[in-house]
Amino acid sequence: MVSAPELSQTLNEVLAGPHSRVMLDLNGLSFVDSAGVSVLIKAKQAAEASGRALVLRRPTEQLQRVFALVGLADWLAIED
C-alpha cells in the first residue's frame, strides 16, 4: 500500500513512452497487497489498450500464489 502510488506513477510514465513491451522483474518482491495488485491490473489494461504488453518476470512463488488466489495467474503475462 505504501509503494503502490509510486509504482503506479512509474508505470504510467513508462507506458507513455514508445515501448511496445514493458517488463517488471518481480524476483526480489516478496509481498504484494490489494493496492499493488490493483496497480498491476490497471497497468496491464492501459498497456493492452494502447497495443502494448506488460510482462511480469520471475515472480516469486508467494506472488504466483497471490495471483492464482485472486484469479489473475492466467490473465497476467508471466515469464520465468
N, CA, C and O atoms as a MOPAC input file, in Angstrom:
PM7 MOZYME 1SCF
protein

 N      0.82800 1    -1.18300 1     0.00000 1
 C      0.00000 1     0.00000 1     0.00000 1
 C      0.87600 1     1.25200 1     0.00000 1
 O      0.51000 1     2.26700 1    -0.59200 1
 N      2.00300 1     1.18200 1     0.64700 1
 C      2.88300 1     2.33900 1     0.75000 1
 C      3.52000 1     2.68600 1    -0.59200 1
 O      3.60500 1     3.86200 1    -0.94700 1
 N      3.96300 1     1.69100 1    -1.33100 1
 C      4.67600 1     1.95800 1    -2.58300 1
 C      3.78600 1     1.88700 1    -3.81900 1
 O      4.26300 1     2.15700 1    -4.92100 1
 N      2.52600 1     1.53800 1    -3.67500 1
 C      1.62600 1     1.42300 1    -4.83100 1
 C      1.50200 1     2.72300 1    -5.62500 1
 O      1.54200 1     2.67600 1    -6.85500 1
 N      1.35500 1     3.88300 1    -4.97800 1
 C      1.25700 1     5.12200 1    -5.76200 1
 C      2.52200 1     5.40200 1    -6.58200 1
 O      2.44000 1     5.86400 1    -7.72100 1
 N      3.67400 1     5.12400 1    -6.00300 1
 C      4.93700 1     5.32700 1    -6.72200 1
 C      5.04100 1     4.36400 1    -7.90500 1
 O      5.45800 1     4.76200 1    -8.99300 1
 N      4.66700 1     3.10800 1    -7.69900 1
 C      4.67400 1     2.13500 1    -8.78700 1
 C      3.72000 1     2.56200 1    -9.88700 1
 O      4.06100 1     2.48600 1   -11.06700 1
 N      2.54900 1     3.00300 1    -9.51900 1
 C      1.56000 1     3.44500 1   -10.49100 1
 C      2.09600 1     4.60600 1   -11.32800 1
 O      1.96300 1     4.60500 1   -12.55200 1
 N      2.69200 1     5.57900 1   -10.67700 1
 C      3.23600 1     6.73200 1   -11.38600 1
 C      4.35700 1     6.30300 1   -12.34000 1
 O      4.40400 1     6.75200 1   -13.48500 1
 N      5.24200 1     5.45000 1   -11.87500 1
 C      6.34900 1     4.99200 1   -12.70900 1
 C      5.83900 1     4.21200 1   -13.91100 1
 O      6.31000 1     4.41800 1   -15.02900 1
 N      4.88200 1     3.32000 1   -13.68800 1
 C      4.32800 1     2.55300 1   -14.80600 1
 C      3.62000 1     3.45900 1   -15.80700 1
 O      3.73300 1     3.25300 1   -17.01500 1
 N      2.89900 1     4.44600 1   -15.32300 1
 C      2.23300 1     5.39600 1   -16.22800 1
 C      3.24700 1     6.13100 1   -17.09100 1
 O      3.02000 1     6.33300 1   -18.28400 1
 N      4.36400 1     6.52900 1   -16.49400 1
 C      5.41200 1     7.22000 1   -17.24500 1
 C      6.03500 1     6.30400 1   -18.29600 1
 O      6.25300 1     6.71500 1   -19.43600 1
 N      6.31600 1     5.07800 1   -17.91000 1
 C      6.92500 1     4.12500 1   -18.84300 1
 C      5.95300 1     3.79200 1   -19.97300 1
 O      6.34300 1     3.73700 1   -21.13900 1
 N      4.69000 1     3.57200 1   -19.62400 1
 C      3.69500 1     3.23100 1   -20.64100 1
 C      3.36900 1     4.39900 1   -21.56700 1
 O      2.80900 1     4.20000 1   -22.64500 1
 N      3.71400 1     5.60700 1   -21.15400 1
 C      3.52200 1     6.76900 1   -22.01800 1
 C      4.62600 1     6.86500 1   -23.07500 1
 O      4.50900 1     7.62900 1   -24.03300 1
 N      5.68700 1     6.09500 1   -22.89600 1
 C      6.81000 1     6.10700 1   -23.83300 1
 C      6.55100 1     5.21500 1   -25.03300 1
 O      5.45600 1     4.67700 1   -25.19700 1
 N      7.56700 1     5.06400 1   -25.87000 1
 C      7.40800 1     4.33400 1   -27.13100 1
 C      7.57700 1     2.81700 1   -27.01900 1
 O      7.70500 1     2.14200 1   -28.04000 1
 N      7.58000 1     2.28500 1   -25.83800 1
 C      7.85500 1     0.86300 1   -25.62800 1
 C      6.67800 1    -0.01300 1   -26.04700 1
 O      5.53300 1     0.26500 1   -25.69300 1
 N      6.96200 1    -1.05800 1   -26.79200 1
 C      5.89600 1    -1.98500 1   -27.17900 1
 C      5.69800 1    -3.06400 1   -26.11500 1
 O      4.66300 1    -3.72900 1   -26.07100 1
 N      6.70800 1    -3.22600 1   -25.26200 1
 C      6.66400 1    -4.25000 1   -24.21800 1
 C      7.33400 1    -3.69400 1   -22.97200 1
 O      8.45900 1    -3.19700 1   -23.02500 1
 N      6.63300 1    -3.78300 1   -21.86000 1
 C      7.17800 1    -3.33600 1   -20.57900 1
 C      7.28500 1    -4.55600 1   -19.68300 1
 O      6.32100 1    -5.30200 1   -19.51700 1
 N      8.47600 1    -4.75700 1   -19.10000 1
 C      8.70200 1    -5.91700 1   -18.25500 1
 C      9.04200 1    -5.46400 1   -16.84100 1
 O      9.90200 1    -4.60800 1   -16.63200 1
 N      8.34700 1    -6.05800 1   -15.87800 1
 C      8.62800 1    -5.81400 1   -14.46700 1
 C      9.29400 1    -7.04800 1   -13.89200 1
 O      8.70300 1    -8.12800 1   -13.89700 1
 N     10.49900 1    -6.90900 1   -13.40100 1
 C     11.19500 1    -8.02900 1   -12.76400 1
 C     10.77700 1    -8.06300 1   -11.30200 1
 O     11.12200 1    -7.16800 1   -10.53000 1
 N     10.03800 1    -9.09100 1   -10.92600 1
 C      9.48200 1    -9.19800 1    -9.57300 1
 C     10.26500 1   -10.14300 1    -8.67800 1
 O      9.80400 1   -10.48300 1    -7.58800 1
 N     11.42600 1   -10.56800 1    -9.11200 1
 C     12.18600 1   -11.57200 1    -8.38700 1
 C     12.46400 1   -11.18100 1    -6.93500 1
 O     12.42900 1   -12.04600 1    -6.05900 1
 N     12.73400 1    -9.92700 1    -6.65900 1
 C     13.05300 1    -9.51100 1    -5.30100 1
 C     11.84500 1    -9.11300 1    -4.47100 1
 O     11.99100 1    -8.74800 1    -3.30400 1
 N     10.66200 1    -9.17900 1    -5.05000 1
 C      9.44300 1    -8.76600 1    -4.34800 1
 C      8.84000 1    -9.94800 1    -3.61200 1
 O      8.52400 1   -10.97100 1    -4.21900 1
 N      8.68200 1    -9.80700 1    -2.31500 1
 C      8.16400 1   -10.92900 1    -1.53000 1
 C      6.71400 1   -10.74300 1    -1.10700 1
 O      6.09300 1   -11.68200 1    -0.61000 1
 N      6.16600 1    -9.54800 1    -1.29800 1
 C      4.80400 1    -9.27900 1    -0.82800 1
 C      4.10500 1    -8.32200 1    -1.77900 1
 O      4.70900 1    -7.36300 1    -2.26000 1
 N      2.85200 1    -8.58000 1    -2.04300 1
 C      2.01100 1    -7.64600 1    -2.78200 1
 C      0.63400 1    -7.66000 1    -2.13500 1
 O      0.08300 1    -8.72500 1    -1.85500 1
 N      0.08300 1    -6.47900 1    -1.90000 1
 C     -1.24600 1    -6.39200 1    -1.30500 1
 C     -2.26100 1    -6.00000 1    -2.37000 1
 O     -1.93000 1    -5.92300 1    -3.55300 1
 N     -3.47500 1    -5.75600 1    -1.95500 1
 C     -4.53400 1    -5.44600 1    -2.91800 1
 C     -4.24100 1    -4.16500 1    -3.68900 1
 O     -4.61800 1    -4.05200 1    -4.85600 1
 N     -3.57900 1    -3.20500 1    -3.06300 1
 C     -3.23000 1    -1.96400 1    -3.76400 1
 C     -2.22900 1    -2.25000 1    -4.87900 1
 O     -2.34500 1    -1.69900 1    -5.97300 1
 N     -1.25700 1    -3.10000 1    -4.60800 1
 C     -0.27000 1    -3.46500 1    -5.62500 1
 C     -0.89000 1    -4.26300 1    -6.75800 1
 O     -0.56900 1    -4.04400 1    -7.92600 1
 N     -1.77400 1    -5.18500 1    -6.42100 1
 C     -2.46800 1    -5.97200 1    -7.44100 1
 C     -3.30600 1    -5.04400 1    -8.32000 1
 O     -3.34500 1    -5.20600 1    -9.54000 1
 N     -3.96600 1    -4.08600 1    -7.70400 1
 C     -4.77800 1    -3.13000 1    -8.45000 1
 C     -3.92100 1    -2.32200 1    -9.42900 1
 O     -4.33700 1    -2.08400 1   -10.56300 1
 N     -2.74500 1    -1.90800 1    -9.00400 1
 C     -1.83500 1    -1.16800 1    -9.89000 1
 C     -1.44600 1    -2.03800 1   -11.08300 1
 O     -1.42300 1    -1.55900 1   -12.21700 1
 N     -1.14600 1    -3.29500 1   -10.84000 1
 C     -0.76300 1    -4.20200 1   -11.93100 1
 C     -1.92100 1    -4.41400 1   -12.90600 1
 O     -1.71700 1    -4.44000 1   -14.11900 1
 N     -3.12200 1    -4.56200 1   -12.38000 1
 C     -4.29600 1    -4.73700 1   -13.24800 1
 C     -4.49200 1    -3.50600 1   -14.13000 1
 O     -4.67800 1    -3.62900 1   -15.34100 1
 N     -4.45200 1    -2.32600 1   -13.52400 1
 C     -4.64400 1    -1.09100 1   -14.28600 1
 C     -3.53600 1    -0.88600 1   -15.31600 1
 O     -3.79300 1    -0.42300 1   -16.42700 1
 N     -2.31100 1    -1.22800 1   -14.94600 1
 C     -1.19100 1    -1.08000 1   -15.88300 1
 C     -1.33800 1    -2.03600 1   -17.05600 1
 O     -1.07000 1    -1.66200 1   -18.19800 1
 N     -1.76000 1    -3.26300 1   -16.78800 1
 C     -1.95400 1    -4.21600 1   -17.88700 1
 C     -3.06800 1    -3.75100 1   -18.80900 1
 O     -2.94400 1    -3.83000 1   -20.03100 1
 N     -4.15000 1    -3.26800 1   -18.22800 1
 C     -5.26200 1    -2.76700 1   -19.03900 1
 C     -4.82900 1    -1.57400 1   -19.88300 1
 O     -5.19300 1    -1.47900 1   -21.05500 1
 N     -4.05900 1    -0.66800 1   -19.30000 1
 C     -3.56800 1     0.50700 1   -20.03800 1
 C     -2.62300 1     0.08500 1   -21.15400 1
 O     -2.68000 1     0.62100 1   -22.26100 1
 N     -1.75800 1    -0.87100 1   -20.86100 1
 C     -0.82600 1    -1.35600 1   -21.87900 1
 C     -1.59200 1    -1.97500 1   -23.03800 1
 O     -1.31400 1    -1.66400 1   -24.19700 1
 N     -2.54400 1    -2.83900 1   -22.74500 1
 C     -3.30900 1    -3.50700 1   -23.79300 1
 C     -4.15200 1    -2.51500 1   -24.59900 1
 O     -4.31900 1    -2.67600 1   -25.80800 1
 N     -4.67200 1    -1.50800 1   -23.93800 1
 C     -5.49500 1    -0.50500 1   -24.63300 1
 C     -4.68500 1     0.26000 1   -25.67100 1
 O     -5.23500 1     0.76000 1   -26.65200 1
 N     -3.38000 1     0.34800 1   -25.45100 1
 C     -2.51900 1     1.05700 1   -26.40200 1
 C     -1.70200 1     0.08900 1   -27.25900 1
 O     -0.72400 1     0.48600 1   -27.89200 1
 N     -2.10900 1    -1.18400 1   -27.27400 1
 C     -1.44300 1    -2.17500 1   -28.12200 1
 C     -0.08500 1    -2.61500 1   -27.61400 1
 O      0.76400 1    -3.04300 1   -28.39600 1
 N      0.12400 1    -2.51300 1   -26.32300 1
 C      1.40800 1    -2.89000 1   -25.72300 1
 C      1.23500 1    -4.09200 1   -24.80600 1
 O      0.12000 1    -4.53000 1   -24.52500 1
 N      2.34800 1    -4.60200 1   -24.35500 1
 C      2.31300 1    -5.75300 1   -23.45000 1
 C      2.99200 1    -5.39300 1   -22.13400 1
 O      4.03100 1    -4.73300 1   -22.11500 1
 N      2.39300 1    -5.83200 1   -21.04600 1
 C      3.00500 1    -5.73800 1   -19.72700 1
 C      3.31800 1    -7.15700 1   -19.29400 1
 O      2.42500 1    -8.00000 1   -19.20300 1
 N      4.58900 1    -7.41800 1   -19.02600 1
 C      5.04400 1    -8.75800 1   -18.67200 1
 C      5.64900 1    -8.72700 1   -17.27700 1
 O      6.45500 1    -7.85200 1   -16.95900 1
 N      5.25900 1    -9.68100 1   -16.45400 1
 C      5.81800 1    -9.82200 1   -15.11500 1
 C      6.86200 1   -10.92500 1   -15.16900 1
 O      6.55700 1   -12.07100 1   -15.49800 1
 N      8.08700 1   -10.57000 1   -14.84500 1
 C      9.19300 1   -11.52000 1   -14.97100 1
 C      9.61900 1   -12.02300 1   -13.59900 1
 O      9.76000 1   -11.25300 1   -12.65000 1
 N      9.81900 1   -13.31200 1   -13.52000 1
 C     10.35800 1   -14.01300 1   -12.35300 1
 C      9.65400 1   -13.71200 1   -11.03300 1
 O     10.32300 1   -13.42100 1   -10.04100 1
 N      8.31800 1   -13.77500 1   -10.99300 1
 C      7.66200 1   -13.57000 1    -9.69600 1
 C      8.00000 1   -14.73000 1    -8.75700 1
 O      8.15400 1   -15.87100 1    -9.19200 1
 N      8.11000 1   -14.42600 1    -7.49300 1
 C      8.38900 1   -15.46300 1    -6.50300 1
 C      7.18700 1   -16.41000 1    -6.40700 1
 O      6.10100 1   -16.10700 1    -6.90300 1
 N      7.39900 1   -17.54000 1    -5.77300 1
 C      6.29700 1   -18.49700 1    -5.58000 1
 C      5.16300 1   -17.85800 1    -4.79700 1
 O      3.99000 1   -18.09400 1    -5.08600 1
 N      5.51100 1   -17.05200 1    -3.80800 1
 C      4.48900 1   -16.39000 1    -2.99800 1
 C      3.63700 1   -15.47300 1    -3.87200 1
 O      2.41200 1   -15.46800 1    -3.74900 1
 N      4.26400 1   -14.70400 1    -4.74700 1
 C      3.49800 1   -13.82400 1    -5.62700 1
 C      2.65300 1   -14.62500 1    -6.60600 1
 O      1.52000 1   -14.24700 1    -6.90100 1
 N      3.19000 1   -15.71600 1    -7.10600 1
 C      2.41600 1   -16.55400 1    -8.01900 1
 C      1.18300 1   -17.10500 1    -7.32400 1
 O      0.12300 1   -17.21200 1    -7.94000 1
 N      1.30700 1   -17.45800 1    -6.04300 1
 C      0.15200 1   -17.94600 1    -5.28400 1
 C     -0.89400 1   -16.83800 1    -5.12100 1
 O     -2.09300 1   -17.08600 1    -5.24700 1
 N     -0.43400 1   -15.62600 1    -4.84300 1
 C     -1.36900 1   -14.50000 1    -4.71000 1
 C     -2.10600 1   -14.28800 1    -6.02300 1
 O     -3.32800 1   -14.14100 1    -6.03000 1
 N     -1.37200 1   -14.27100 1    -7.14100 1
 C     -2.00900 1   -14.07700 1    -8.44100 1
 C     -3.01300 1   -15.18800 1    -8.72900 1
 O     -4.07300 1   -14.93400 1    -9.30100 1
 N     -2.68800 1   -16.40900 1    -8.33800 1
 C     -3.61300 1   -17.52700 1    -8.54500 1
 C     -4.85000 1   -17.38200 1    -7.65800 1
 O     -5.96900 1   -17.62700 1    -8.10900 1
 N     -4.65600 1   -16.98800 1    -6.41100 1
 C     -5.77100 1   -16.84100 1    -5.48100 1
 C     -6.77100 1   -15.77600 1    -5.91200 1
 O     -7.97200 1   -15.91600 1    -5.68400 1
 N     -6.27300 1   -14.71500 1    -6.53400 1
 C     -7.17700 1   -13.64400 1    -6.96500 1
 C     -7.62800 1   -13.82100 1    -8.40900 1
 O     -8.28900 1   -12.94800 1    -8.97200 1
 N     -7.26600 1   -14.96100 1    -9.01100 1
 C     -7.74300 1   -15.29100 1   -10.34900 1
 C     -7.02700 1   -14.59100 1   -11.49000 1
 O     -7.57700 1   -14.46100 1   -12.58300 1
 N     -5.80800 1   -14.14000 1   -11.24400 1
 C     -5.07300 1   -13.40900 1   -12.27400 1
 C     -3.92900 1   -14.19100 1   -12.91400 1
 O     -3.30500 1   -13.71500 1   -13.86300 1
 N     -3.65600 1   -15.37100 1   -12.40700 1
 C     -2.48600 1   -16.12000 1   -12.88500 1
 C     -2.52800 1   -16.35900 1   -14.39200 1
 O     -1.49100 1   -16.29000 1   -15.05100 1
 N     -3.68500 1   -16.63500 1   -14.94000 1
 C     -3.77900 1   -16.89600 1   -16.38000 1
 C     -3.91800 1   -15.61600 1   -17.19800 1
 O     -3.59900 1   -15.61000 1   -18.38700 1
 N     -4.38400 1   -14.54400 1   -16.58800 1
 C     -4.58600 1   -13.29400 1   -17.29300 1
 C     -3.29100 1   -12.47900 1   -17.41100 1
 O     -3.02400 1   -11.86600 1   -18.44400 1
 N     -2.50300 1   -12.48300 1   -16.34700 1
 C     -1.24200 1   -11.76000 1   -16.35200 1
 C     -0.22000 1   -12.49600 1   -17.21700 1
 O     -0.17500 1   -13.72600 1   -17.22000 1
 N      0.58600 1   -11.75300 1   -17.93600 1
 C      1.66500 1   -12.35700 1   -18.71600 1
 C      2.87200 1   -12.52700 1   -17.79200 1
 O      3.46900 1   -11.55000 1   -17.34000 1
 N      3.21700 1   -13.79100 1   -17.52000 1
 C      4.28600 1   -14.08700 1   -16.58000 1
 C      5.38500 1   -14.87600 1   -17.28600 1
 O      5.11800 1   -15.85500 1   -17.98200 1
 N      6.62400 1   -14.43100 1   -17.09300 1
 C      7.79400 1   -15.12300 1   -17.64800 1
 C      8.70400 1   -15.54400 1   -16.51000 1
 O      8.82500 1   -14.84900 1   -15.50100 1
 N      9.34200 1   -16.69500 1   -16.68700 1
 C     10.33400 1   -17.14100 1   -15.69400 1
 C     11.69800 1   -16.61500 1   -16.03900 1
 O     12.66200 1   -16.88300 1   -15.32200 1

